[in-house]
Amino acid sequence: VVVLKEGEYDNRAQVSAQDQPDFDSAPNNSVEAEDDQVTVAIVPISVSDLEIDKVMSVTEATVGDVVFFAIDVTNKGPSDASGVSVLDFVPEGFSYLSDDSDGDYVLSPFGDNTWTIGDIAVGETRSISIEMIVTEIEDYLTTAQVHTSVNIDPDSTPGNDVAGEDDQDSEEMFVY
């Protein structure tokens, strides 16, 4: 069975023929009150394969350089995704300058910043660019992960911090 759209479906079964007498129902008459018929409501679960890609404008920098982090989240379907947010870990050593998310990128004093996306249609990619200035000499690893989604993701789990899943991506930067 292939479910073509979201919504509730009724799955109905009924005895259509019998070779023994049944005193309280008649086969194949579509009377739901009889005990030879049952209807079960089925509500499909929304599934959205969310993938993330994090890219830095440079992999080497010096203190005082302005760098950009770009994050793309793509919904590979089969359902539109809702309740999507991204946790973007940026370690100490970077100072936030700006982003192009229209206020949906919230800074945390601990570096685990949240980008609230909301809904992503099937086949759509949502993107953000974050501008930072390098403030300390260090080797850095920054990670972005799909943090929440109302939908089930068939090949990864939002918010579980497992490297290698397609809903998490990390980048390294070396500062001299």
Secondary structure, DSSP 8 states (H G I E B T S, - for coil): ----SSS-EEEEEE----SS--TT--TTS--TTSTTEEEEEE----BEEEEEEEEES-SEE-TT-EEEEEEEEEEEEES-EEEEEEEEE--TTEEEEEESSTT-EE--TTSEEEEEEEEE-TT-EEEEEEEEEE-S-SEEEEEEEEEE-SSB-TT--TTS--TTSTTEEEEEEEE-
